[in-house]
Amino acid sequence: QKEVEQDPGPLSVPEGAIVSLNCTYSNSAFQYFMWYRQYSRKGPELLMYTYSSGNKEDGRFTAQVDKSSKYISLFIRDSQPSDSATYLCAMSGGYSSASKIIFGSGTRLSIRP
Amino acid sequence: EAQVTQNPRYLITVTGKKLTVTCSQNMNHEYMSWYRQDPGLGLRQIYYSMNVEVTDKGDVPEGYKVSRKEKRNFPLILESPSPNQTSLYFCASRHLVVGIGGSGANVLTFGAGSRLTVL
């Protein structure tokens, strides 16, 4: 079993829809949770990060962590064609230099105009 | 502009022909690493370096070498490439962002990727 599971998609939704992207994990030591966005032919770039459980909002994006269920989500409101990309969740147990970051395999998202 | 630069972006080679993928960062980050990205497997770490002259194996180090002689550069070396090393490779540097109340994250800045095909 992988430490981090993520549905690969592809997920296709119409412009303006609310998108929900999810990851589950098995390691209860994870405390730092990140979402990276990767456009085609580009490297991943950090979108959001959260610590422990709770919600964090940044514009149209909301990251949610439920540590009791070992489940994290990224919500995109009013989705735009420019949001079409692969979204990777990532997590680690700490933020020291020695902390390993584990990535999900990514969900490919397509927003239809 | 803060960035990680890797070259070449695209390379087709043959089995056994040594190659080097260069990586350079201009952010003075101590930590650098190499990943490979394969469909369904996500990003897997090959090697990482916590500082100059300090390198260590990641999850999939077989068939690769690295060196870190100066802080800004972290080349990936394939001494004798094989077809199972056909992949998309990313170099990244990492730094810590500390927020309020213990929040924060290790933020990875990735290069644009190097697509390698070994025939």
Interface residues (C-beta under 8 A of the other chain):
Chain A: Q6 P8 Y32 M34 Y36 R41 K42 G43 P44 E45 L46 Y49 T50 Y51 S52 L88 S92 Y95 S97 A98 S99 K100 I101 F103 G104 S105 G106
Chain B: V4 E30 Y31 G40 L41 G42 L43 Q45 M50 F90 A92 R94 L96 V97 V98 G99 G101 G102 S103 G104 A105 N106 V107 L108 T109 F110 G111 A112 G113
